[in-house]
Amino acid sequence: MSPRLRLVIVAAVARNRVIGGDNRLLWKLSADMRHFKSLTMGKPLVMGRKTFESIGRPLPGRETIVVTRDTSYAREGILVAGDLAAALAQAESAAARLGADEIVIAGGGEIYAQTMGQADRMELTEVDLTPKGDTLFPEIDAACWREARRETHPADLAKGNEAGFAFVTYDRITKAGQAR
């Protein structure tokens, strides 16, 4: 990957590391949807097939690259890659076309696990719930990541936020102990 491009993981994660169940989100947070849009607009998004299907369409203003082992998989408005390396190569080309300096990893659990060691930053929405789900976010190794910023919000049903949450930025720690 180009030295100027950063790999950023964006995810909403419950207290118990659950990120979904039955191929859907398990909470409603309007603020998180807006936050996701602000973090990803104008950038290439890499995601697994199940994540893409849970969204149901390419997101406007972003280039979607779907990772799948299904060689016949095709949907209008997306790029398809057979593995993560091919997806990242396509995302690098898309970033150049879009003038973006970041590639966003948008899920799901397997794609997050595969990219955790390569990512420069994580933008997590930590959701104050412990739902039962079948997809987990990988463990965050405190030796590799430092919390750089936290913005806490209470639940507010009138604003479409059914649980409390925090927007949290984690930066990768370099061997010298500094954020990358």
C-alpha positions, 0 to 999 in steps of 0.5 A, a space after each residue: 500500500 502507498 505510504 501516504 494511504 492510511 488503513 482505518 477500521 470503522 466499526 460499532 462495537 457493544 461492550 461484549 465485542 458484539 457487532 451484529 447478529 443474523 447479518 444485521 445491526 442489533 441497535 439503532 443509533 442515528 448519530 452513529 449512522 451520521 458519524 459513519 457517513 462523515 468518516 467514510 464519504 469520498 473514500 473506498 470502503 472494503 467490506 465482506 459480502 455479508 456486510 454488504 448484503 446487510 447494507 443492501 446497496 452501494 453507499 453514495 459518495 464512496 467506492 465499495 469493494 466487496 470481499 467474497 470467495 464466490 467468483 460469480 458474485 456481482 452487484 451493480 455499483 461495486 467492485 468485487 475481490 476474491 481476497 483481502 489483498 486484491 480488495 486492498 489493491 483495488 481500494 488503493 486504485 480507488 483512493 487515487 481516483 477519489 483523491 482520498 488518503 484513507 481506505 476504510 475497513 467497514 466489516 464484518 468480523 472476519 475482515 476486521 480480524 484480517 486487517 487489525 494488524 495492518 490498520 493505522 487507526 480505528 474509529 469505533 463507536 462503543 455502544 453501551 449494550 451487551 446484546 446476544 449476537 453471532 459476530 464479534 469485533 476482535 480483541 484490542 491489544 493494548 500493547 498495539 493501540 492507544 486511545 487518542 480521543 473519546 466523545 461520550 453521548 447518552 441515550 436519547 430516544 427522541 434523537 434516535 439513539 436507543 443506547 448510550 455510546 462513545 465515539 472513540 479513536 484508537 491510534 496504532 502504537 509504533 515500536 518507539 511507543 508513539 502513535 503512527 
